[in-house]
Amino acid sequence: MADRFGLPVISLVDTSGAYSGVAAEDRGQAEAIARTTEACLNLRVPLVVTVIGEGGSGGAVAIATGNRVYMLENAVYSVISPEGCASILWRRPEKAQDAAATLRITAQDLLGFGIIDGIIPEPVGGAHRAPEEAIGMVGEQIARGLAELSGLSPDEVRRQRREKFLAIGRDLGK
């Protein structure tokens, strides 16, 4: 519908890691994530994303497939939750803190890697301490992101988004 009516999409990400058991896969969890990613990549309208809390799963990555991706300064974002990663790597969920450090899931880390486009400062004590102020800062950043994309053709919007996500991780080994 966004494409049909030429409306930009705004995505607010705050989703913890999905259940990773066989039952979830039996219900098509991986396919749903893949279809969501594909739908976001194919949009011909701007998609501006803000991670406002925890983005800790493939589902979070799928709904964050945007032209611009921002994070609140205390948010976290990763393809897997630290608990899930610890369970896989060390078979010990209590190693979640080690996993979080290894995953480098902070806004500052992800900006350095070029995975996100900007960090939105939070009020002293965190966004939950002054929600109106935090909402205002998020809204201003989304408006700036949309303004940056406003002069692009639909094909250029889509091309730019695809190139952004194909480039993630390419230069990390250098």
OpenMM code with the backbone's topology and positions (N, CA, C; nanometers):
from openmm import Vec3, app, unit

residues = "MET ALA ASP ARG PHE GLY LEU PRO VAL ILE SER LEU VAL ASP THR SER GLY ALA TYR SER GLY VAL ALA ALA GLU ASP ARG GLY GLN ALA GLU ALA ILE ALA ARG THR THR GLU ALA CYS LEU ASN LEU ARG VAL PRO LEU VAL VAL THR VAL ILE GLY GLU GLY GLY SER GLY GLY ALA VAL ALA ILE ALA THR GLY ASN ARG VAL TYR MET LEU GLU ASN ALA VAL TYR SER VAL ILE SER PRO GLU GLY CYS ALA SER ILE LEU TRP ARG ARG PRO GLU LYS ALA GLN ASP ALA ALA ALA THR LEU ARG ILE THR ALA GLN ASP LEU LEU GLY PHE GLY ILE ILE ASP GLY ILE ILE PRO GLU PRO VAL GLY GLY ALA HIS ARG ALA PRO GLU GLU ALA ILE GLY MET VAL GLY GLU GLN ILE ALA ARG GLY LEU ALA GLU LEU SER GLY LEU SER PRO ASP GLU VAL ARG ARG GLN ARG ARG GLU LYS PHE LEU ALA ILE GLY ARG ASP LEU GLY LYS".split()
positions = [
    Vec3(0.0827, -0.1192, 0.0000),
    Vec3(0.0000, 0.0000, 0.0000),
    Vec3(0.0867, 0.1249, 0.0000),
    Vec3(0.1999, 0.1201, 0.0702),
    Vec3(0.2881, 0.2356, 0.0719),
    Vec3(0.3342, 0.2692, -0.0692),
    Vec3(0.3734, 0.1672, -0.1448),
    Vec3(0.4145, 0.1899, -0.2839),
    Vec3(0.2997, 0.2457, -0.3670),
    Vec3(0.1844, 0.1856, -0.3538),
    Vec3(0.0692, 0.2254, -0.4340),
    Vec3(0.0341, 0.3725, -0.4134),
    Vec3(0.0428, 0.4189, -0.2881),
    Vec3(0.0039, 0.5563, -0.2577),
    Vec3(0.1221, 0.6515, -0.2412),
    Vec3(0.2436, 0.6002, -0.2625),
    Vec3(0.3618, 0.6858, -0.2535),
    Vec3(0.3895, 0.7379, -0.1137),
    Vec3(0.3589, 0.6568, -0.0124),
    Vec3(0.3776, 0.6983, 0.1259),
    Vec3(0.5054, 0.6380, 0.1834),
    Vec3(0.5877, 0.7195, 0.2472),
    Vec3(0.7072, 0.6631, 0.3106),
    Vec3(0.6674, 0.5713, 0.4260),
    Vec3(0.7575, 0.4784, 0.4585),
    Vec3(0.7347, 0.3853, 0.5687),
    Vec3(0.8294, 0.4219, 0.6820),
    Vec3(0.7745, 0.4261, 0.8021),
    Vec3(0.8529, 0.4506, 0.9225),
    Vec3(0.8400, 0.3269, 1.0096),
    Vec3(0.9543, 0.2725, 1.0491),
    Vec3(0.9554, 0.1509, 1.1303),
    Vec3(1.0244, 0.1800, 1.2627),
    Vec3(0.9565, 0.1477, 1.3718),
    Vec3(1.0148, 0.1585, 1.5060),
    Vec3(1.0415, 0.0170, 1.5539),
    Vec3(1.1673, -0.0135, 1.5821),
    Vec3(1.2075, -0.1488, 1.6161),
    Vec3(1.2287, -0.1608, 1.7671),
    Vec3(1.1567, -0.2532, 1.8268),
    Vec3(1.1747, -0.2886, 1.9674),
    Vec3(1.1222, -0.4308, 1.9833),
    Vec3(1.2031, -0.5261, 1.9438),
    Vec3(1.1622, -0.6651, 1.9478),
    Vec3(1.2781, -0.7523, 1.9927),
    Vec3(1.2541, -0.8306, 2.0935),
    Vec3(1.3584, -0.9195, 2.1441),
    Vec3(1.3720, -1.0412, 2.0537),
    Vec3(1.4677, -1.1226, 2.0826),
    Vec3(1.4914, -1.2423, 2.0030),
    Vec3(1.3701, -1.3331, 2.0006),
    Vec3(1.3440, -1.3875, 1.8838),
    Vec3(1.2320, -1.4796, 1.8667),
    Vec3(1.2670, -1.6152, 1.9266),
    Vec3(1.1658, -1.6930, 1.9550),
    Vec3(1.1866, -1.8295, 2.0021),
    Vec3(1.2611, -1.9052, 1.8930),
    Vec3(1.3654, -1.9757, 1.9303),
    Vec3(1.4515, -2.0384, 1.8298),
    Vec3(1.4352, -2.1895, 1.8211),
    Vec3(1.3266, -2.2414, 1.8685),
    Vec3(1.3062, -2.3861, 1.8662),
    Vec3(1.2544, -2.4367, 1.7327),
    Vec3(1.2515, -2.5668, 1.7225),
    Vec3(1.2041, -2.6340, 1.6012),
    Vec3(1.0589, -2.5963, 1.5725),
    Vec3(0.9783, -2.5805, 1.6762),
    Vec3(0.8367, -2.5469, 1.6566),
    Vec3(0.8211, -2.4149, 1.5822),
    Vec3(0.9070, -2.3176, 1.6124),
    Vec3(0.9002, -2.1887, 1.5425),
    Vec3(0.9327, -2.2065, 1.3945),
    Vec3(1.0298, -2.2890, 1.3657),
    Vec3(1.0644, -2.3144, 1.2259),
    Vec3(0.9541, -2.3926, 1.1557),
    Vec3(0.8895, -2.4830, 1.2277),
    Vec3(0.7772, -2.5565, 1.1690),
    Vec3(0.6643, -2.4623, 1.1282),
    Vec3(0.6513, -2.3507, 1.1989),
    Vec3(0.5466, -2.2528, 1.1682),
    Vec3(0.5935, -2.1492, 1.0657),
    Vec3(0.7159, -2.1653, 1.0123),
    Vec3(0.7605, -2.0787, 0.9039),
    Vec3(0.8277, -1.9491, 0.9454),
    Vec3(0.8877, -1.9472, 1.0629),
    Vec3(0.9511, -1.8248, 1.1116),
    Vec3(1.0581, -1.7734, 1.0153),
    Vec3(1.1471, -1.8599, 0.9694),
    Vec3(1.2545, -1.8169, 0.8791),
    Vec3(1.1980, -1.7626, 0.7483),
    Vec3(1.0964, -1.8277, 0.6959),
    Vec3(1.0364, -1.7796, 0.5716),
    Vec3(0.9717, -1.6428, 0.5917),
    Vec3(0.9066, -1.6226, 0.7050),
    Vec3(0.8443, -1.4932, 0.7330),
    Vec3(0.9496, -1.3826, 0.7401),
    Vec3(1.0624, -1.4117, 0.8020),
    Vec3(1.1712, -1.3135, 0.8089),
    Vec3(1.2227, -1.2832, 0.6682),
    Vec3(1.2432, -1.3867, 0.5879),
    Vec3(1.2923, -1.3674, 0.4509),
    Vec3(1.1936, -1.2863, 0.3673),
    Vec3(1.0651, -1.3161, 0.3798),
    Vec3(0.9641, -1.2425, 0.3019),
    Vec3(0.9560, -1.0966, 0.3454),
    Vec3(0.9707, -1.0711, 0.4740),
    Vec3(0.9686, -0.9336, 0.5232),
    Vec3(1.0889, -0.8565, 0.4716),
    Vec3(1.2059, -0.9183, 0.4751),
    Vec3(1.3263, -0.8545, 0.4225),
    Vec3(1.3085, -0.8226, 0.2748),
    Vec3(1.2575, -0.9196, 0.1996),
    Vec3(1.2353, -0.8995, 0.0561),
    Vec3(1.1371, -0.7850, 0.0314),
    Vec3(1.0297, -0.7817, 0.1078),
    Vec3(0.9294, -0.6754, 0.0906),
    Vec3(0.9913, -0.5387, 0.1173),
    Vec3(1.0719, -0.5287, 0.2217),
    Vec3(1.1366, -0.4003, 0.2528),
    Vec3(1.2358, -0.3606, 0.1445),
    Vec3(1.3127, -0.4559, 0.0944),
    Vec3(1.4096, -0.4251, -0.0108),
    Vec3(1.3426, -0.3833, -0.1413),
    Vec3(1.2221, -0.4305, -0.1661),
    Vec3(1.1534, -0.4000, -0.2908),
    Vec3(1.0707, -0.2722, -0.2877),
    Vec3(1.0503, -0.2146, -0.1702),
    Vec3(0.9731, -0.0902, -0.1625),
    Vec3(1.0372, 0.0177, -0.2486),
    Vec3(0.9533, 0.0965, -0.3129),
    Vec3(1.0019, 0.2066, -0.3964),
    Vec3(0.9770, 0.3416, -0.3299),
    Vec3(0.9453, 0.3378, -0.2016),
    Vec3(0.9274, 0.4595, -0.1222),
    Vec3(1.0305, 0.4572, -0.0099),
    Vec3(1.0639, 0.5734, 0.0448),
    Vec3(1.1615, 0.5760, 0.1539),
    Vec3(1.1147, 0.4945, 0.2743),
    Vec3(1.2097, 0.4270, 0.3358),
    Vec3(1.1864, 0.3504, 0.4585),
    Vec3(1.2882, 0.3983, 0.5609),
    Vec3(1.2387, 0.4629, 0.6655),
    Vec3(1.3245, 0.5176, 0.7708),
    Vec3(1.2957, 0.4400, 0.8993),
    Vec3(1.4025, 0.3886, 0.9597),
    Vec3(1.3932, 0.2980, 1.0742),
    Vec3(1.4594, 0.3607, 1.1956),
    Vec3(1.3990, 0.3391, 1.3119),
    Vec3(1.4632, 0.3765, 1.4377),
    Vec3(1.4518, 0.2599, 1.5345),
    Vec3(1.5674, 0.2142, 1.5831),
    Vec3(1.5705, 0.1115, 1.6869),
    Vec3(1.5551, 0.1864, 1.8188),
    Vec3(1.4429, 0.1621, 1.8869),
    Vec3(1.4104, 0.2398, 2.0069),
    Vec3(1.4348, 0.1627, 2.1363),
    Vec3(1.4680, 0.0360, 2.1256),
    Vec3(1.4906, -0.0453, 2.2449),
    Vec3(1.5819, -0.1599, 2.2110),
    Vec3(1.5235, -0.2778, 2.2020),
    Vec3(1.6001, -0.3971, 2.1685),
    Vec3(1.5615, -0.4456, 2.0301),
    Vec3(1.6596, -0.4563, 1.9436),
    Vec3(1.6409, -0.5196, 1.8134),
    Vec3(1.7280, -0.6432, 1.8164),
    Vec3(1.6740, -0.7555, 1.8612),
    Vec3(1.7584, -0.8707, 1.8888),
    Vec3(1.7198, -0.9965, 1.8157),
    Vec3(1.6949, -0.9887, 1.6849),
    Vec3(1.6560, -1.1100, 1.6135),
    Vec3(1.6604, -1.0859, 1.4644),
    Vec3(1.6476, -1.1945, 1.3884),
    Vec3(1.6354, -1.1816, 1.2442),
    Vec3(1.5132, -1.1005, 1.2067),
    Vec3(1.4079, -1.1122, 1.2856),
    Vec3(1.2882, -1.0325, 1.2609),
    Vec3(1.3153, -0.8839, 1.2752),
    Vec3(1.3957, -0.8473, 1.3742),
    Vec3(1.4320, -0.7062, 1.3917),
    Vec3(1.5116, -0.6573, 1.2713),
    Vec3(1.6043, -0.7392, 1.2254),
    Vec3(1.6837, -0.7018, 1.1083),
    Vec3(1.5924, -0.6853, 0.9866),
    Vec3(1.4949, -0.7742, 0.9715),
    Vec3(1.4038, -0.7679, 0.8563),
    Vec3(1.3241, -0.6378, 0.8552),
    Vec3(1.2688, -0.5973, 0.9690),
    Vec3(1.1873, -0.4749, 0.9704),
    Vec3(1.2728, -0.3490, 0.9783),
    Vec3(1.4050, -0.3668, 0.9867),
    Vec3(1.4972, -0.2533, 0.9879),
    Vec3(1.5735, -0.2410, 0.8568),
    Vec3(1.5220, -0.3000, 0.7514),
    Vec3(1.5868, -0.2941, 0.6207),
    Vec3(1.5467, -0.1628, 0.5554),
    Vec3(1.6053, -0.0528, 0.6040),
    Vec3(1.5637, 0.0791, 0.5599),
    Vec3(1.6704, 0.1572, 0.4874),
    Vec3(1.6264, 0.2675, 0.4249),
    Vec3(1.7201, 0.3603, 0.3622),
    Vec3(1.8039, 0.4315, 0.4672),
    Vec3(1.7420, 0.4628, 0.5763),
    Vec3(1.8117, 0.5238, 0.6892),
    Vec3(1.7750, 0.4430, 0.8124),
    Vec3(1.8765, 0.4115, 0.8930),
    Vec3(1.8554, 0.3364, 1.0168),
    Vec3(1.9220, 0.4150, 1.1290),
    Vec3(1.8431, 0.4494, 1.2278),
    Vec3(1.8906, 0.5245, 1.3442),
    Vec3(1.8667, 0.4419, 1.4696),
    Vec3(1.9382, 0.4759, 1.5740),
    Vec3(1.9197, 0.4087, 1.7032),
    Vec3(1.9208, 0.5103, 1.8149),
    Vec3(1.8353, 0.4882, 1.9137),
    Vec3(1.8510, 0.5625, 2.0380),
    Vec3(1.9858, 0.5211, 2.0975),
    Vec3(2.0498, 0.6115, 2.1676),
    Vec3(2.1869, 0.5854, 2.2123),
    Vec3(2.2014, 0.4676, 2.3075),
    Vec3(2.0953, 0.4290, 2.3759),
    Vec3(2.1027, 0.3150, 2.4680),
    Vec3(2.0350, 0.1892, 2.4135),
    Vec3(1.9964, 0.1920, 2.2877),
    Vec3(1.9319, 0.0755, 2.2253),
    Vec3(2.0390, -0.0268, 2.1854),
    Vec3(1.9944, -0.1478, 2.1567),
    Vec3(2.0834, -0.2529, 2.1067),
    Vec3(2.0199, -0.3150, 1.9832),
    Vec3(2.1071, -0.3662, 1.8930),
    Vec3(2.0577, -0.4181, 1.7661),
    Vec3(2.1520, -0.5266, 1.7173),
    Vec3(2.0963, -0.6443, 1.6906),
    Vec3(2.1765, -0.7580, 1.6469),
    Vec3(2.0865, -0.8614, 1.5817),
    Vec3(2.1455, -0.9479, 1.5035),
    Vec3(2.0700, -1.0538, 1.4379),
    Vec3(2.0257, -1.1616, 1.5369),
    Vec3(2.0859, -1.1645, 1.6544),
    Vec3(2.0504, -1.2630, 1.7578),
    Vec3(2.0644, -1.1971, 1.8938),
    Vec3(1.9844, -1.2386, 1.9886),
    Vec3(1.9959, -1.1848, 2.1239),
    Vec3(2.1238, -1.2377, 2.1888),
    Vec3(2.1810, -1.1656, 2.2823),
    Vec3(2.2993, -1.2172, 2.3530),
    Vec3(2.2726, -1.3520, 2.4201),
    Vec3(2.1514, -1.3702, 2.4719),
    Vec3(2.1178, -1.4976, 2.5363),
    Vec3(2.1185, -1.6119, 2.4352),
    Vec3(2.0612, -1.5875, 2.3182),
    Vec3(2.0601, -1.6888, 2.2134),
    Vec3(2.1997, -1.7203, 2.1640),
    Vec3(2.2808, -1.6179, 2.1481),
    Vec3(2.4193, -1.6368, 2.1037),
    Vec3(2.4978, -1.7179, 2.2065),
    Vec3(2.4822, -1.6847, 2.3347),
    Vec3(2.5536, -1.7573, 2.4407),
    Vec3(2.5126, -1.9038, 2.4439),
    Vec3(2.3850, -1.9281, 2.4215),
    Vec3(2.3374, -2.0672, 2.4205),
    Vec3(2.3988, -2.1461, 2.3055),
    Vec3(2.4182, -2.0805, 2.1922),
    Vec3(2.4751, -2.1482, 2.0757),
    Vec3(2.6267, -2.1648, 2.0906),
    Vec3(2.6962, -2.0566, 2.1243),
    Vec3(2.8427, -2.0610, 2.1277),
    Vec3(2.8991, -2.1370, 2.2474),
    Vec3(2.8420, -2.1113, 2.3652),
    Vec3(2.8994, -2.1697, 2.4868),
    Vec3(2.8070, -2.2705, 2.5540),
    Vec3(2.6868, -2.2843, 2.4996),
    Vec3(2.5846, -2.3714, 2.5589),
    Vec3(2.5573, -2.3346, 2.7050),
    Vec3(2.5732, -2.2054, 2.7327),
    Vec3(2.5531, -2.1543, 2.8685),
    Vec3(2.4900, -2.0155, 2.8584),
    Vec3(2.3605, -2.0048, 2.8798),
    Vec3(2.2944, -1.8742, 2.8683),
    Vec3(2.3493, -1.7687, 2.9637),
    Vec3(2.4113, -1.8118, 3.0731),
    Vec3(2.4667, -1.7128, 3.1668),
    Vec3(2.5869, -1.6375, 3.1089),
    Vec3(2.6342, -1.6783, 2.9927),
    Vec3(2.7441, -1.6088, 2.9251),
    Vec3(2.6918, -1.4981, 2.8330),
    Vec3(2.5686, -1.4564, 2.8533),
    Vec3(2.5055, -1.3553, 2.7676),
    Vec3(2.5844, -1.2248, 2.7661),
    Vec3(2.6410, -1.1863, 2.8787),
    Vec3(2.7176, -1.0614, 2.8824),
    Vec3(2.8418, -1.0720, 2.7936),
    Vec3(2.9081, -1.1867, 2.7967),
    Vec3(3.0223, -1.2081, 2.7077),
    Vec3(2.9775, -1.2042, 2.5614),
    Vec3(2.8638, -1.2650, 2.5339),
    Vec3(2.8110, -1.2656, 2.3975),
    Vec3(2.7793, -1.1234, 2.3514),
    Vec3(2.7195, -1.0430, 2.4377),
    Vec3(2.6859, -0.9047, 2.4012),
    Vec3(2.8113, -0.8264, 2.3662),
    Vec3(2.9172, -0.8451, 2.4444),
    Vec3(3.0430, -0.7760, 2.4157),
    Vec3(3.1020, -0.8231, 2.2830),
    Vec3(3.0921, -0.9509, 2.2560),
    Vec3(3.1453, -1.0072, 2.1320),
    Vec3(3.0645, -0.9616, 2.0106),
    Vec3(2.9335, -0.9561, 2.0250),
    Vec3(2.8461, -0.9179, 1.9139),
    Vec3(2.8596, -0.7707, 1.8753),
    Vec3(2.9020, -0.6867, 1.9702),
    Vec3(2.9162, -0.5428, 1.9462),
    Vec3(2.7832, -0.4837, 1.8991),
    Vec3(2.6865, -0.4818, 1.9894),
    Vec3(2.5478, -0.4496, 1.9562),
    Vec3(2.5046, -0.3078, 1.9939),
    Vec3(2.5980, -0.2259, 2.0418),
    Vec3(2.5599, -0.0911, 2.0833),
    Vec3(2.5487, 0.0028, 1.9637),
    Vec3(2.4789, 0.1118, 1.9835),
    Vec3(2.4640, 0.2114, 1.8776),
    Vec3(2.6010, 0.2639, 1.8339),
    Vec3(2.6895, 0.2844, 1.9288),
    Vec3(2.8219, 0.3371, 1.8970),
    Vec3(2.9002, 0.2378, 1.8098),
    Vec3(2.8945, 0.1091, 1.8447),
    Vec3(2.9618, 0.0071, 1.7641),
    Vec3(2.9041, 0.0033, 1.6227),
    Vec3(2.7728, 0.0008, 1.6128),
    Vec3(2.7075, -0.0157, 1.4834),
    Vec3(2.7248, 0.1063, 1.3933),
    Vec3(2.7339, 0.2239, 1.4521),
    Vec3(2.7631, 0.3431, 1.3727),
    Vec3(2.9047, 0.3316, 1.3154),
    Vec3(2.9985, 0.2855, 1.3972),
    Vec3(3.1355, 0.2672, 1.3512),
    Vec3(3.1470, 0.1663, 1.2389),
    Vec3(3.0623, 0.0649, 1.2393),
    Vec3(3.0626, -0.0365, 1.1341),
    Vec3(2.9866, 0.0091, 1.0095),
    Vec3(2.9141, 0.1208, 1.0182),
    Vec3(2.8339, 0.1681, 0.9060),
    Vec3(2.7019, 0.0951, 0.8904),
    Vec3(2.6604, 0.0247, 0.9936),
    Vec3(2.5338, -0.0495, 0.9876),
    Vec3(2.4159, 0.0436, 1.0129),
    Vec3(2.4377, 0.1428, 1.0980),
    Vec3(2.3337, 0.2438, 1.1202),
    Vec3(2.3861, 0.3776, 1.0702),
    Vec3(2.2935, 0.4707, 1.0528),
    Vec3(2.3278, 0.6004, 0.9959),
    Vec3(2.3385, 0.7115, 1.0992),
    Vec3(2.2928, 0.6865, 1.2206),
    Vec3(2.3010, 0.7907, 1.3212),
    Vec3(2.2504, 0.7433, 1.4554),
    Vec3(2.2963, 0.8139, 1.5582),
    Vec3(2.2565, 0.7860, 1.6961),
    Vec3(2.1735, 0.9028, 1.7457),
    Vec3(2.0600, 0.8723, 1.8024),
    Vec3(1.9721, 0.9748, 1.8580),
    Vec3(1.9993, 0.9828, 2.0077),
    Vec3(2.0436, 1.0990, 2.0558),
    Vec3(2.0704, 1.1110, 2.1998),
    Vec3(1.9431, 1.0951, 2.2812),
    Vec3(1.9598, 1.0429, 2.4009),
    Vec3(1.8466, 1.0252, 2.4915),
    Vec3(1.8560, 1.1265, 2.6051),
    Vec3(1.7430, 1.1592, 2.6647),
    Vec3(1.7450, 1.2460, 2.7824),
    Vec3(1.8285, 1.1814, 2.8941),
    Vec3(1.8758, 1.2612, 2.9867),
    Vec3(1.9532, 1.2092, 3.0989),
    Vec3(1.8737, 1.0997, 3.1691),
    Vec3(1.9371, 0.9853, 3.1895),
    Vec3(1.8718, 0.8730, 3.2553),
    Vec3(1.8003, 0.7787, 3.1598),
    Vec3(1.7943, 0.8134, 3.0313),
    Vec3(1.7306, 0.7266, 2.9329),
    Vec3(1.5971, 0.7801, 2.8843),
    Vec3(1.5535, 0.7275, 2.7713),
    Vec3(1.4307, 0.7748, 2.7068),
    Vec3(1.3082, 0.7587, 2.7961),
    Vec3(1.3073, 0.6552, 2.8789),
    Vec3(1.1904, 0.6298, 2.9650),
    Vec3(1.1739, 0.7351, 3.0735),
    Vec3(1.2798, 0.8112, 3.1022),
    Vec3(1.2723, 0.9162, 3.2057),
    Vec3(1.2033, 1.0426, 3.1558),
    Vec3(1.2118, 1.0669, 3.0256),
    Vec3(1.1488, 1.1852, 2.9653),
    Vec3(1.0951, 1.1460, 2.8283),
    Vec3(0.9869, 1.0680, 2.8271),
    Vec3(0.9396, 1.0136, 2.6987),
    Vec3(0.9004, 1.1198, 2.5960),
    Vec3(0.8413, 1.2300, 2.6386),
    Vec3(0.8018, 1.3328, 2.5420),
    Vec3(0.9232, 1.3913, 2.4725),
    Vec3(1.0288, 1.4148, 2.5485),
    Vec3(1.1525, 1.4681, 2.4905),
    Vec3(1.2145, 1.3660, 2.3944),
    Vec3(1.2165, 1.2400, 2.4356),
    Vec3(1.2728, 1.1345, 2.3504),
    Vec3(1.1922, 1.1203, 2.2216),
    Vec3(1.0597, 1.1230, 2.2325),
    Vec3(0.9735, 1.1128, 2.1149),
    Vec3(1.0006, 1.2291, 2.0200),
    Vec3(1.0177, 1.3466, 2.0752),
    Vec3(1.0482, 1.4646, 1.9929),
    Vec3(1.1789, 1.4493, 1.9174),
    Vec3(1.2828, 1.3978, 1.9849),
    Vec3(1.4125, 1.3799, 1.9194),
    Vec3(1.4050, 1.2730, 1.8101),
    Vec3(1.3312, 1.1652, 1.8366),
    Vec3(1.3133, 1.0605, 1.7354),
    Vec3(1.2381, 1.1182, 1.6149),
    Vec3(1.1328, 1.1914, 1.6403),
    Vec3(1.0550, 1.2516, 1.5317),
    Vec3(1.1376, 1.3460, 1.4465),
    Vec3(1.2214, 1.4275, 1.5107),
    Vec3(1.3074, 1.5192, 1.4360),
    Vec3(1.4060, 1.4430, 1.3476),
    Vec3(1.4625, 1.3341, 1.3993),
    Vec3(1.5585, 1.2559, 1.3209),
    Vec3(1.4896, 1.1873, 1.2033),
    Vec3(1.3709, 1.1345, 1.2264),
    Vec3(1.2957, 1.0720, 1.1169),
    Vec3(1.2658, 1.1762, 1.0090),
    Vec3(1.2266, 1.2964, 1.0492),
    Vec3(1.1965, 1.4026, 0.9531),
    Vec3(1.3213, 1.4383, 0.8715),
    Vec3(1.4378, 1.4452, 0.9365),
    Vec3(1.5616, 1.4733, 0.8634),
    Vec3(1.5928, 1.3616, 0.7640),
    Vec3(1.5741, 1.2375, 0.8064),
    Vec3(1.5980, 1.1248, 0.7169),
    Vec3(1.5069, 1.1283, 0.5961),
    Vec3(1.3793, 1.1558, 0.6191),
    Vec3(1.2849, 1.1645, 0.5071),
    Vec3(1.3201, 1.2800, 0.4138),
    Vec3(1.3644, 1.3923, 0.4700),
    Vec3(1.4021, 1.5072, 0.3871),
    Vec3(1.5213, 1.4720, 0.2980),
    Vec3(1.6173, 1.3957, 0.3501),
    Vec3(1.7332, 1.3545, 0.2703),
    Vec3(1.6924, 1.2698, 0.1505),
    Vec3(1.5843, 1.1966, 0.1640),
    Vec3(1.5402, 1.1036, 0.0596),
    Vec3(1.4339, 1.1625, -0.0324),
    Vec3(1.3863, 1.2819, -0.0023),
    Vec3(1.2685, 1.3363, -0.0712),
    Vec3(1.2897, 1.3619, -0.2199),
    Vec3(1.4081, 1.3930, -0.2652),
    Vec3(1.4282, 1.4242, -0.4064),
    Vec3(1.4630, 1.3042, -0.4933),
    Vec3(1.4670, 1.1848, -0.4356),
    Vec3(1.5072, 1.0665, -0.5112),
    Vec3(1.3896, 1.0027, -0.5840),
    Vec3(1.4173, 0.9474, -0.7003),
    Vec3(1.3140, 0.8749, -0.7743),
    Vec3(1.2853, 0.7436, -0.7019),
    Vec3(1.1686, 0.6826, -0.7264),
    Vec3(1.1383, 0.5533, -0.6638),
    Vec3(1.2440, 0.4470, -0.6909),
    Vec3(1.2955, 0.4417, -0.8133),
    Vec3(1.3989, 0.3424, -0.8442),
    Vec3(1.5278, 0.3703, -0.7681),
    Vec3(1.5614, 0.4984, -0.7530),
    Vec3(1.6828, 0.5348, -0.6799),
    Vec3(1.6683, 0.5035, -0.5311),
    Vec3(1.5501, 0.5247, -0.4761),
    Vec3(1.5246, 0.4911, -0.3354),
    Vec3(1.5490, 0.3420, -0.3127),
    Vec3(1.4940, 0.2605, -0.3994),
    Vec3(1.5098, 0.1155, -0.3866),
    Vec3(1.6558, 0.0745, -0.4092),
    Vec3(1.7198, 0.1286, -0.5118),
    Vec3(1.8588, 0.0941, -0.5412),
    Vec3(1.9496, 0.1294, -0.4238),
    Vec3(1.9306, 0.2477, -0.3689),
    Vec3(2.0127, 0.2929, -0.2577),
    Vec3(1.9976, 0.2006, -0.1354),
    Vec3(1.8753, 0.1601, -0.1063),
    Vec3(1.8501, 0.0717, 0.0083),
    Vec3(1.9175, -0.0634, -0.0123),
    Vec3(1.9039, -0.1190, -0.1313),
    Vec3(1.9652, -0.2487, -0.1603),
    Vec3(2.1173, -0.2410, -0.1489),
    Vec3(2.1774, -0.1375, -0.2059),
    Vec3(2.3231, -0.1222, -0.1999),
    Vec3(2.3708, -0.1079, -0.0561),
    Vec3(2.2950, -0.0357, 0.0236),
    Vec3(2.3304, -0.0175, 0.1647),
    Vec3(2.3419, -0.1530, 0.2341),
    Vec3(2.2461, -0.2397, 0.2121),
    Vec3(2.2470, -0.3677, 0.2828),
    Vec3(2.3428, -0.4690, 0.2222),
    Vec3(2.3696, -0.4589, 0.0943),
    Vec3(2.4706, -0.5462, 0.0345),
    Vec3(2.6112, -0.5096, 0.0835),
    Vec3(2.6314, -0.3841, 0.1214),
    Vec3(2.7638, -0.3381, 0.1647),
    Vec3(2.7951, -0.3737, 0.3104),
    Vec3(2.6954, -0.4075, 0.3897),
    Vec3(2.7202, -0.4356, 0.5312),
    Vec3(2.8177, -0.5513, 0.5457),
    Vec3(2.9232, -0.5272, 0.6184),
    Vec3(3.0207, -0.6302, 0.6493),
    Vec3(3.1329, -0.6449, 0.5480),
    Vec3(3.1251, -0.5795, 0.4351),
    Vec3(3.2280, -0.5961, 0.3319),
    Vec3(3.3651, -0.5489, 0.3756),
    Vec3(3.3730, -0.4387, 0.4485),
    Vec3(3.5023, -0.3802, 0.4835),
    Vec3(3.5480, -0.4134, 0.6260),
    Vec3(3.4807, -0.5019, 0.6937),
    Vec3(3.5147, -0.5302, 0.8334),
    Vec3(3.6493, -0.5993, 0.8478),
    Vec3(3.6927, -0.6762, 0.7504),
    Vec3(3.8182, -0.7484, 0.7613),
    Vec3(3.9404, -0.6646, 0.7268),
    Vec3(3.9200, -0.5425, 0.6826),
    Vec3(4.0328, -0.4577, 0.6402),
    Vec3(4.0885, -0.3768, 0.7537),
] * unit.nanometer
topology = app.Topology()
chain = topology.addChain("A")
for resn in residues:
    res = topology.addResidue(resn, chain)
    for name in ("N", "CA", "C"):
        topology.addAtom(name, app.Element.getBySymbol(name[0]), res)
